[in-house]
């Protein structure tokens, strides 16, 4: 893969998606690069369709999610992996389980594809679902057996994560119109004696055309015991582009370019039957501008029947604003349900949004990284007036009715923490530049806090995992400065932390990718369990999650980034307050087989 530092002044192309509104021609010269030509030979991609958003990714003037790279470029082979010595097992670590199957990684034409990354996980009782970006989709036609054409794969366990059945891609009967495209988020919900899982993902046209969307499948556990299975809905639209612009291609053909939605994550309010999804919308009105948006979905009432908006657990109804309509000869404007963060006037990006809900009050907290990627690529964002930060917001339940639009113009409280970013680092064995510093959240009613974790290089050049808690009522900081969670502080790499909900005792379980020293590419997953959100000191010890380290220098992958830009960890979901069980499930992309695979481990939370 090409790796170069692209610190020149950024051009001012719009950030847009693509749709042909008359005729079907692809603009000439759209697939001019080597790797885009390879991708186009397997499937039409956003770049092959002439999508300027994709051209910006190609020219290194923009960075986005793994799902965005899949949409724009298709397969991105890198390797081959050199031979490597066996890695010793980590004594005392929990069992590690591959949630996928190598047998599923083969296209209908008999081609083995390499790589699954960007994992998310959720559990309820003995049932566990893990989802991931699946490279098998790059060479699978619509439709394929097991929905292999879908870029989001998933696995199901009916025995508490001891083993998984790889279910292929997310069900989608109309794959000729839209495809799941990775960056999954998984949430579990228990109501009315039944268990449900929601799996959201990017969702775009297989030709690189049309509105950019976030969609999800709603899946119900059917049966009980080892024979239980999942029954999933067809895609449900959660969010979509809010801006489009029309361009003339020829005397008879027109193209409509739309904003690109990215980086979806979900949080459920089990006390009220709500599901919230946050994501970024890369707008076309300003170069590099993006805003953070929120959608709200009705999951039904306390017994599993229809809720205020008519939603049920098996068929959620999502409130996501209105799609773009023509407001001038060349411009189309829509309105999202709720805007968490307005676009920065300088064009500094808002990306990596992540939500959490306080089940006691219904307050939705959403955090995101401000000035991610533009802090080294856009000169207007280089200065002291635009410091890179992870921003926390709070929005009360009264602002979030199940209506077309929210009742408030924005969050009611906001706080931020400066980030000394890892973004300019080339991580050995990680096939994408840049790295992210995106925040993860959890609410603790026991301690009256909402806590944020992220990776930060202020203390060590390769980063630590930092914790900052805020008072739920005011978002005033609890600690005078962030607390380091990784130990020992060896100078090794620590990045991509995971945190979802507090334990029943109000404590925090945080996990992350970890390297023991600065001179190794051997990568483990470690964690700090039972952290008091009020703490002001580093935990006495960390736990090892992986029982075998991965050498990231020895992996084949058709996907970028090969190990994703997030990991995940979630406590089991229950049907009664405080809605969390005692088992912690951890998900990550693991390279012990020299091919990134979606792994799972579980341990007492």
C-alpha positions as CSV (number, residue, x, y, z in Angstrom):
1,X,0.0,0.0,0.0
2,X,1.2,3.5,-0.7
3,X,2.1,5.4,2.4
4,X,3.1,9.0,2.1
5,X,2.7,12.0,4.2
6,X,0.4,14.4,2.4
7,X,0.8,17.7,4.2
8,X,0.3,20.0,1.3
9,X,-2.5,22.5,1.1
10,X,-5.9,20.8,0.6
11,X,-7.9,21.3,-2.5
12,X,-11.5,22.5,-2.2
13,X,-13.4,19.7,-3.9
14,X,-16.8,18.9,-2.4
15,X,-17.4,15.9,-0.2
16,X,-20.1,14.1,-2.0
17,X,-21.8,10.9,-3.1
18,X,-23.0,10.1,-6.7
19,X,-26.3,9.4,-8.5
20,X,-27.2,9.4,-12.2
21,X,-30.6,11.0,-12.6
22,X,-30.7,10.7,-16.4
23,X,-28.9,8.1,-18.5
24,X,-26.3,5.7,-17.1
25,X,-22.8,6.8,-18.2
26,X,-19.8,6.8,-15.9
27,X,-17.7,10.0,-16.3
28,X,-14.6,9.3,-18.4
29,X,-11.4,8.7,-16.5
30,X,-13.1,8.0,-13.2
31,X,-11.1,4.8,-12.6
32,X,-7.6,6.0,-13.4
33,X,-5.6,4.7,-10.5
34,X,-4.0,1.2,-10.2
35,X,-5.9,0.0,-7.2
36,X,-9.2,1.5,-8.3
37,X,-8.9,-0.3,-11.6
38,X,-8.3,-3.6,-9.7
39,X,-11.4,-2.9,-7.5
40,X,-13.5,-2.0,-10.5
41,X,-12.7,-5.3,-12.1
42,X,-14.4,-7.0,-9.1
43,X,-17.3,-4.6,-8.5
44,X,-18.3,-1.0,-9.5
45,X,-17.0,1.3,-6.8
46,X,-17.7,4.9,-5.8
47,X,-14.4,5.9,-7.4
48,X,-15.2,4.1,-10.6
49,X,-18.5,6.0,-10.6
50,X,-16.7,9.3,-10.5
51,X,-17.5,10.1,-6.8
52,X,-15.5,13.1,-5.8
53,X,-15.6,12.1,-2.1
54,X,-13.7,9.0,-3.2
55,X,-11.3,11.0,-5.3
56,X,-10.4,12.9,-2.2
57,X,-9.7,9.7,-0.3
58,X,-7.5,8.6,-3.2
59,X,-5.5,11.8,-3.3
60,X,-4.9,11.7,0.4
61,X,-6.8,15.0,0.9
62,X,-9.3,13.3,3.2
63,X,-9.6,10.3,5.5
64,X,-12.7,8.4,6.5
65,X,-13.8,5.0,7.9
66,X,-13.0,1.5,6.7
67,X,-16.5,1.3,5.3
68,X,-15.9,4.5,3.2
69,X,-12.8,2.9,1.8
70,X,-14.7,-0.2,0.9
71,X,-17.4,1.9,-0.8
72,X,-14.8,3.9,-2.8
73,X,-12.1,1.4,-3.7
74,X,-13.4,-2.1,-3.2
75,X,-10.7,-4.7,-2.4
76,X,-7.3,-3.2,-1.5
77,X,-4.9,-6.2,-1.4
78,X,-1.6,-5.8,0.6
79,X,1.1,-8.3,1.5
80,X,2.1,-11.0,1.0
81,X,2.8,-11.9,4.6
82,X,6.4,-13.2,5.2
83,X,6.9,-16.4,7.2
84,X,7.0,-15.8,11.0
85,X,7.9,-17.6,14.1
86,X,5.2,-19.0,16.4
87,X,4.0,-16.6,19.1
88,X,3.9,-17.9,22.7
89,X,0.5,-18.2,24.4
90,X,-0.4,-15.7,27.2
91,X,-1.0,-17.6,30.4
92,X,-4.1,-16.8,32.3
93,X,-6.0,-15.1,29.4
94,X,-9.6,-16.2,28.7
95,X,-10.5,-18.4,25.8
96,X,-10.3,-16.6,22.4
97,X,-12.9,-17.6,19.7
98,X,-13.0,-16.8,16.0
99,X,-16.5,-15.6,15.4
100,X,-16.1,-16.1,11.6
101,X,-15.4,-19.1,9.5
102,X,-12.6,-19.4,6.8
103,X,-15.1,-21.5,4.8
104,X,-17.3,-18.4,4.3
105,X,-14.4,-16.3,3.1
106,X,-14.6,-17.8,-0.4
107,X,-16.5,-16.1,-3.2
108,X,-19.1,-18.0,-5.3
109,X,-16.4,-18.1,-8.1
110,X,-14.0,-19.9,-5.8
111,X,-11.7,-17.0,-4.8
112,X,-10.5,-16.7,-1.2
113,X,-10.7,-13.2,0.1
114,X,-8.6,-12.0,3.0
115,X,-9.6,-10.0,6.0
116,X,-12.4,-9.1,8.5
117,X,-12.0,-6.0,10.6
118,X,-13.9,-3.2,12.5
119,X,-15.7,-5.5,15.0
120,X,-18.7,-4.8,17.2
121,X,-20.4,-7.1,19.7
122,X,-23.4,-7.4,21.9
123,X,-24.9,-10.1,24.2
124,X,-28.0,-11.0,26.1
125,X,-28.1,-14.1,28.2
126,X,-26.5,-17.0,26.3
127,X,-26.9,-15.2,22.9
128,X,-24.1,-13.2,21.4
129,X,-23.7,-11.4,18.0
130,X,-20.5,-10.1,16.6
131,X,-20.3,-8.1,13.3
132,X,-17.4,-7.0,11.1
133,X,-16.4,-5.6,7.7
134,X,-16.1,-8.6,5.4
135,X,-13.7,-8.6,2.4
136,X,-15.6,-11.6,0.8
137,X,-18.1,-9.0,-0.5
138,X,-15.5,-7.6,-2.9
139,X,-15.7,-10.5,-5.3
140,X,-19.3,-11.7,-4.7
141,X,-22.1,-10.9,-7.1
142,X,-25.6,-9.8,-6.1
143,X,-27.2,-12.0,-4.9
144,X,-24.8,-14.6,-3.5
145,X,-25.4,-17.6,-1.1
146,X,-25.2,-16.4,2.5
147,X,-25.5,-12.8,1.2
148,X,-21.7,-12.8,0.6
149,X,-22.1,-9.7,-1.5
150,X,-22.8,-7.7,1.7
151,X,-19.8,-5.8,3.1
152,X,-21.0,-6.4,6.7
153,X,-20.7,-9.9,8.0
154,X,-21.9,-11.3,11.3
155,X,-21.8,-14.4,13.5
156,X,-24.2,-15.8,16.1
157,X,-23.5,-17.7,19.3
158,X,-26.2,-19.5,21.4
159,X,-23.7,-20.7,24.1
160,X,-22.4,-17.6,25.6
161,X,-19.6,-17.0,23.1
162,X,-18.0,-20.4,23.4
163,X,-18.5,-20.9,19.6
164,X,-20.1,-19.0,16.8
165,X,-21.9,-19.7,13.5
166,X,-20.8,-17.5,10.7
167,X,-24.0,-16.3,9.1
168,X,-22.4,-14.6,6.1
169,X,-23.6,-11.1,5.2
170,X,-26.5,-9.2,6.6
171,X,-29.8,-10.2,4.9
172,X,-30.7,-7.9,2.1
173,X,-33.1,-9.1,-0.6
174,X,-32.7,-5.9,-2.8
175,X,-28.9,-5.9,-3.0
176,X,-29.2,-4.6,-6.6
177,X,-30.4,-1.3,-5.1
178,X,-28.3,-1.0,-1.9
179,X,-25.5,-2.9,-0.1
180,X,-24.4,-3.0,3.5
181,X,-20.9,-1.5,3.4
182,X,-19.2,-2.1,6.8
183,X,-18.5,-0.1,9.9
184,X,-21.0,-2.1,11.9
185,X,-22.4,-1.4,15.3
186,X,-24.3,-4.1,17.3
187,X,-26.8,-3.6,20.1
188,X,-28.8,-6.1,22.1
189,X,-32.3,-5.6,23.6
190,X,-34.4,-7.8,25.8
191,X,-38.2,-7.1,26.1
192,X,-41.4,-9.1,26.4
193,X,-39.6,-12.3,27.0
194,X,-37.7,-12.1,23.7
195,X,-34.2,-11.1,22.7
196,X,-33.3,-8.8,19.8
197,X,-30.1,-7.7,18.1
198,X,-29.7,-4.6,15.9
199,X,-26.8,-4.4,13.5
200,X,-26.2,-1.1,11.7
201,X,-23.8,-0.3,9.0
202,X,-23.0,2.0,6.1
203,X,-25.5,1.3,3.2
204,X,-24.9,2.5,-0.3
205,X,-25.6,1.7,-4.0
206,X,-23.6,-1.2,-5.5
207,X,-22.9,1.0,-8.4
208,X,-21.5,3.9,-6.3
209,X,-24.7,5.9,-7.0
210,X,-27.5,7.3,-4.9
211,X,-28.0,8.8,-1.5
212,X,-25.5,7.7,1.1
213,X,-27.3,6.0,4.0
214,X,-27.0,4.3,7.4
215,X,-29.2,1.2,7.6
216,X,-29.7,-1.6,10.1
217,X,-31.2,-5.1,10.3
218,X,-33.4,-6.0,13.3
219,X,-32.8,-9.6,14.3
220,X,-34.8,-11.7,16.7
221,X,-33.5,-14.8,18.5
222,X,-35.8,-17.7,17.5
223,X,-35.8,-20.9,19.6
224,X,-33.8,-21.7,22.7
225,X,-30.8,-23.5,23.9
226,X,-28.0,-24.6,21.4
227,X,-30.5,-24.8,18.6
228,X,-31.5,-21.1,18.7
229,X,-31.1,-19.0,15.5
230,X,-31.5,-15.5,14.4
231,X,-34.3,-14.2,12.2
232,X,-33.4,-10.8,10.7
233,X,-35.4,-8.1,9.0
234,X,-34.6,-6.5,5.7
235,X,-32.6,-3.2,5.8
236,X,-34.2,-0.3,7.8
237,X,-33.0,3.2,6.9
238,X,-31.6,5.0,9.9
239,X,-30.0,8.1,8.4
240,X,-29.1,9.6,5.0
241,X,-27.4,12.4,3.1
242,X,-28.7,15.9,3.9
243,X,-27.3,17.7,0.9
244,X,-27.1,17.0,-2.9
245,X,-25.9,19.1,-5.8
246,X,-26.7,18.5,-9.5
247,X,-24.1,18.7,-12.3
248,X,-24.5,18.5,-16.0
249,X,-22.5,15.7,-17.6
250,X,-23.7,16.0,-21.2
251,X,-26.7,17.4,-23.1
252,X,-28.8,14.5,-21.9
253,X,-27.2,13.3,-18.7
254,X,-27.1,14.8,-15.2
255,X,-25.4,13.6,-12.0
256,X,-26.6,14.3,-8.5
257,X,-23.7,14.4,-5.9
258,X,-24.7,14.0,-2.2
259,X,-23.1,14.3,1.2
260,X,-21.5,11.1,2.5
261,X,-22.7,9.7,5.9
262,X,-20.1,7.8,7.9
263,X,-19.1,6.1,11.3
264,X,-22.4,5.0,12.7
265,X,-22.7,3.8,16.3
266,X,-25.8,2.8,18.3
267,X,-27.0,3.1,21.9
268,X,-30.2,1.7,23.4
269,X,-32.4,3.3,26.1
270,X,-34.0,0.1,27.5
271,X,-36.1,1.9,30.0
272,X,-38.0,3.7,27.2
273,X,-37.6,1.4,24.2
274,X,-35.5,3.8,22.2
275,X,-32.5,3.3,19.9
276,X,-30.2,6.2,19.0
277,X,-27.7,6.2,16.2
278,X,-24.9,8.8,15.8
279,X,-22.9,9.4,12.6
280,X,-21.0,12.1,10.6
281,X,-22.4,13.7,7.5
282,X,-19.6,15.0,5.1
283,X,-21.3,18.1,3.6
284,X,-20.9,19.7,0.2
285,X,-21.4,23.3,1.1
286,X,-17.9,23.7,2.6
287,X,-14.6,22.0,1.8
288,X,-13.9,19.3,4.4
289,X,-16.9,20.3,6.5
290,X,-18.8,17.6,8.4
291,X,-21.5,17.7,11.0
292,X,-22.5,15.1,13.6
293,X,-26.1,13.9,13.5
294,X,-28.3,11.7,15.6
295,X,-31.3,9.6,14.6
296,X,-33.9,8.2,17.1
297,X,-35.8,4.9,16.6
298,X,-38.9,3.6,18.4
299,X,-38.5,0.0,19.6
300,X,-42.0,-0.4,21.1
301,X,-43.5,-0.4,24.5
302,X,-42.4,-2.3,27.7
303,X,-44.3,-5.5,26.7
304,X,-42.9,-5.5,23.1
305,X,-45.9,-4.0,21.5
306,X,-46.1,-0.9,19.3
307,X,-44.6,2.2,20.7
308,X,-45.5,5.9,20.3
309,X,-44.2,6.0,16.7
310,X,-45.6,2.6,15.8
311,X,-42.3,0.8,16.2
312,X,-41.8,-2.7,17.6
313,X,-38.6,-4.5,18.6
314,X,-38.7,-6.5,15.4
315,X,-39.7,-3.5,13.2
316,X,-38.2,-0.3,14.6
317,X,-39.5,3.0,13.3
318,X,-36.7,5.6,12.9
319,X,-37.0,9.3,13.0
320,X,-34.2,10.7,10.8
321,X,-35.5,14.0,9.4
322,X,-36.3,14.6,5.8
323,X,-34.2,13.7,2.7
324,X,-32.9,16.4,0.3
325,X,-35.4,18.2,-1.9
326,X,-34.6,20.6,-4.7
327,X,-34.3,24.2,-3.4
328,X,-32.6,25.8,-6.4
329,X,-31.7,24.6,-9.9
330,X,-28.5,22.9,-8.7
331,X,-28.9,22.3,-5.0
332,X,-30.9,19.9,-2.9
333,X,-31.3,20.3,0.9
334,X,-32.6,18.0,3.6
335,X,-32.8,18.3,7.4
336,X,-31.6,15.6,9.9
337,X,-33.5,14.7,13.0
338,X,-30.9,16.3,15.2
339,X,-27.6,18.0,14.8
340,X,-25.1,17.2,17.6
341,X,-22.3,19.3,16.1
342,X,-22.6,21.9,13.4
343,X,-19.9,22.1,10.6
344,X,-16.8,24.1,11.6
345,X,-16.5,27.3,9.6
346,X,-12.8,26.6,8.9
347,X,-13.7,23.1,7.6
348,X,-12.1,21.2,10.6
349,X,-13.7,17.7,10.6
350,X,-16.1,16.3,13.2
351,X,-15.7,12.5,13.1
352,X,-15.9,9.3,15.2
353,X,-19.2,10.1,17.0
354,X,-20.3,7.7,19.7
355,X,-23.5,7.8,21.8
356,X,-24.4,6.6,25.3
357,X,-27.8,6.8,27.2
358,X,-28.5,7.3,30.8
359,X,-31.4,4.9,31.5
360,X,-32.4,6.7,34.7
361,X,-33.0,10.1,32.9
362,X,-33.1,9.4,29.2
363,X,-30.3,11.9,28.6
364,X,-28.3,11.1,25.5
365,X,-24.6,11.8,25.6
366,X,-22.7,12.0,22.3
367,X,-19.0,12.4,21.9
368,X,-16.9,13.0,18.8
369,X,-13.4,14.1,17.8
370,X,-13.0,17.6,16.6
371,X,-10.3,18.4,14.0
372,X,-9.5,14.8,13.3
373,X,-7.3,14.5,10.1
374,X,-7.7,18.1,9.2
375,X,-5.2,19.0,12.0
376,X,-2.4,17.8,9.7
377,X,-4.0,18.2,6.2
378,X,-5.9,21.5,6.2
379,X,-3.8,24.7,6.9
380,X,-6.8,26.5,8.3
381,X,-7.0,23.9,11.1
382,X,-3.3,23.9,12.1
383,X,-3.4,26.7,14.6
384,X,-4.0,27.2,18.3
385,X,-7.5,28.4,17.5
386,X,-8.5,24.9,16.4
387,X,-7.0,22.5,18.9
388,X,-7.7,18.8,18.4
389,X,-10.3,17.7,21.0
390,X,-12.7,15.0,22.0
391,X,-16.0,16.7,22.7
392,X,-18.7,15.5,25.0
393,X,-22.3,16.7,24.6
394,X,-25.5,16.1,26.6
395,X,-29.1,16.3,25.2
396,X,-32.1,15.8,27.6
397,X,-34.9,13.5,26.7
398,X,-37.3,16.4,26.3
399,X,-35.3,17.4,23.2
400,X,-35.7,14.1,21.6
401,X,-39.4,13.3,20.9
402,X,-40.3,10.5,18.5
403,X,-41.1,13.0,15.7
404,X,-39.7,13.9,12.4
405,X,-37.3,16.4,14.0
406,X,-35.9,16.9,17.5
407,X,-37.4,19.7,19.7
408,X,-34.1,21.5,20.4
409,X,-31.6,23.1,18.1
410,X,-28.6,21.3,19.6
411,X,-27.2,19.8,22.8
412,X,-27.9,21.6,26.1
413,X,-24.4,21.0,27.5
414,X,-20.9,20.6,26.0
415,X,-17.4,19.9,27.3
416,X,-14.1,19.0,25.6
417,X,-10.8,17.5,26.4
418,X,-7.7,18.4,24.4
419,X,-6.1,15.5,22.5
420,X,-2.5,15.0,21.7
421,X,-3.2,13.0,18.6
422,X,-1.7,9.8,17.3
423,X,-2.9,10.7,13.8
424,X,0.5,11.5,12.3
425,X,2.0,8.1,13.3
426,X,2.6,5.2,10.9
427,X,1.9,2.2,13.0
428,X,4.0,-0.8,11.9
429,X,1.8,-3.5,10.3
430,X,-1.2,-1.2,10.2
431,X,-2.0,-0.6,6.5
432,X,-3.7,2.8,6.8
433,X,-2.6,6.3,7.6
434,X,-3.9,8.0,9.7
435,X,-4.8,6.5,13.1
436,X,-7.9,7.7,15.0
437,X,-8.3,9.0,18.6
438,X,-12.1,8.6,18.7
439,X,-13.8,8.6,22.1
440,X,-15.9,5.9,23.7
441,X,-18.5,6.6,26.5
442,X,-20.3,5.0,29.4
443,X,-22.8,6.4,31.9
444,X,-22.6,5.5,35.6
445,X,-25.7,6.4,37.6
446,X,-24.1,5.0,40.7
447,X,-21.4,7.6,40.6
448,X,-23.3,10.3,38.7
449,X,-20.8,10.4,35.9
450,X,-20.4,10.0,32.1
451,X,-16.9,8.9,31.3
452,X,-14.9,9.1,28.1
453,X,-11.8,7.1,27.1
454,X,-9.5,7.6,24.1
455,X,-5.9,7.1,23.0
456,X,-3.6,10.1,23.6
457,X,0.2,10.7,23.2
458,X,0.7,13.5,25.7
459,X,2.7,11.2,28.1
460,X,4.3,8.7,25.6
461,X,4.9,9.1,21.9
462,X,3.0,5.9,21.0
463,X,0.1,6.7,23.2
464,X,-1.8,5.8,26.4
465,X,-5.4,5.1,27.1
466,X,-6.8,8.0,29.0
467,X,-10.0,8.4,31.1
468,X,-11.9,11.6,31.8
469,X,-15.2,11.6,33.7
470,X,-17.8,14.4,33.8
471,X,-20.7,15.0,36.2
472,X,-23.9,13.9,34.4
473,X,-25.8,17.0,35.5
474,X,-23.4,19.7,34.3
475,X,-20.6,18.0,32.3
476,X,-18.2,19.6,34.7
477,X,-14.9,17.6,34.8
478,X,-14.5,15.1,37.7
479,X,-10.7,14.8,37.5
480,X,-8.3,17.7,37.2
481,X,-6.6,15.9,34.4
482,X,-7.2,12.7,32.5
483,X,-6.1,9.4,34.1
484,X,-3.8,6.9,32.4
485,X,-5.4,3.4,32.3
486,X,-2.6,1.3,30.7
487,X,0.0,-0.3,32.9
488,X,2.9,-0.7,32.8
489,X,3.7,2.6,31.0
490,X,6.4,1.0,28.8
491,X,6.3,3.4,25.9
492,X,4.6,0.7,23.8
493,X,1.6,1.4,21.6
494,X,-1.9,1.6,23.1
495,X,-4.8,2.5,20.9
496,X,-8.5,2.1,19.9
497,X,-10.1,1.6,23.3
498,X,-13.6,0.1,23.8
499,X,-16.2,1.1,26.4
500,X,-19.9,0.7,26.3
501,X,-21.8,0.7,29.6
502,X,-21.0,0.7,33.3
503,X,-21.4,-2.4,35.4
504,X,-24.2,-2.9,37.8
505,X,-21.9,-1.4,40.5
506,X,-21.2,1.6,38.3
507,X,-17.7,0.6,37.4
508,X,-16.0,0.8,34.0
509,X,-14.5,-2.0,31.9
510,X,-12.1,-0.6,29.2
511,X,-10.2,-2.7,26.7
512,X,-7.7,-1.7,23.9
513,X,-5.0,-2.8,21.5
514,X,-1.7,-3.0,23.3
515,X,2.0,-3.5,22.4
516,X,4.5,-4.2,25.2
517,X,7.3,-2.0,23.8
518,X,7.9,0.5,21.1
519,X,10.1,-2.0,19.1
520,X,7.5,-4.7,18.5
521,X,4.6,-5.3,16.2
522,X,3.2,-8.1,18.4
523,X,-0.2,-6.8,19.4
524,X,-2.5,-8.0,22.2
525,X,-5.8,-6.8,23.6
526,X,-5.5,-5.7,27.2
527,X,-8.0,-4.1,29.6
528,X,-8.6,-2.3,32.9
529,X,-11.6,-3.8,34.6
530,X,-13.8,-2.4,37.4
531,X,-12.4,1.1,37.1
532,X,-14.0,3.6,39.5
533,X,-15.1,6.6,37.2
534,X,-14.0,8.9,40.0
535,X,-10.5,7.6,40.1
536,X,-7.5,9.9,39.9
537,X,-4.8,7.1,39.6
538,X,-3.7,4.5,37.2
539,X,-5.2,1.0,38.0
540,X,-2.8,-1.3,39.9
541,X,-2.9,-3.8,37.0
542,X,-4.3,-4.6,33.6
543,X,-5.7,-7.9,32.3
544,X,-4.7,-9.7,29.2
545,X,-7.6,-10.5,26.9
546,X,-5.8,-12.2,24.0
547,X,-4.2,-15.6,24.6
548,X,-1.9,-15.3,21.6
549,X,-0.4,-12.1,20.3
550,X,-0.8,-11.0,16.6
551,X,2.2,-10.0,14.6
552,X,0.7,-7.2,12.4
553,X,3.7,-7.3,10.1
554,X,2.8,-10.8,8.8
555,X,-0.8,-10.4,7.7
556,X,-2.5,-10.6,4.3
557,X,-5.5,-8.4,3.9
558,X,-7.8,-7.2,1.1
559,X,-9.2,-4.5,3.4
560,X,-8.1,-1.2,4.7
561,X,-7.4,-0.7,7.5
562,X,-6.5,-4.3,8.0
563,X,-7.3,-4.2,11.8
564,X,-10.0,-1.6,11.7
565,X,-10.1,1.7,13.5
566,X,-12.1,0.5,16.5
567,X,-12.6,-2.4,18.8
568,X,-15.6,-3.1,21.0
569,X,-16.6,-4.4,24.4
570,X,-20.1,-4.8,25.9
571,X,-21.7,-6.2,29.0
572,X,-24.6,-8.6,28.6
573,X,-28.0,-6.9,28.3
574,X,-30.8,-7.7,30.7
575,X,-34.5,-6.8,30.7
576,X,-34.7,-5.0,34.0
577,X,-32.7,-2.2,35.6
578,X,-29.8,-1.6,35.6
579,X,-30.0,-3.5,32.3
580,X,-26.5,-5.0,32.5
581,X,-25.4,-8.5,33.4
582,X,-22.1,-9.7,34.9
583,X,-20.3,-10.9,31.7
584,X,-18.1,-8.7,29.6
585,X,-17.7,-9.5,25.9
586,X,-14.8,-8.2,23.9
587,X,-14.4,-8.1,20.1
588,X,-11.4,-7.2,18.0
589,X,-9.8,-8.0,14.7
590,X,-7.0,-10.6,15.3
591,X,-4.1,-11.6,13.0
592,X,-2.7,-14.7,14.7
593,X,-3.5,-16.7,11.5
594,X,-1.9,-14.1,9.3
595,X,-5.3,-13.1,8.1
596,X,-7.3,-10.5,10.1
597,X,-10.3,-12.3,11.7
598,X,-13.1,-11.2,14.1
599,X,-12.4,-12.6,17.5
600,X,-14.3,-12.7,20.8
601,X,-13.5,-13.3,24.4
602,X,-15.6,-13.1,27.5
603,X,-14.9,-12.8,31.2
604,X,-16.6,-11.5,34.4
605,X,-17.2,-7.8,34.1
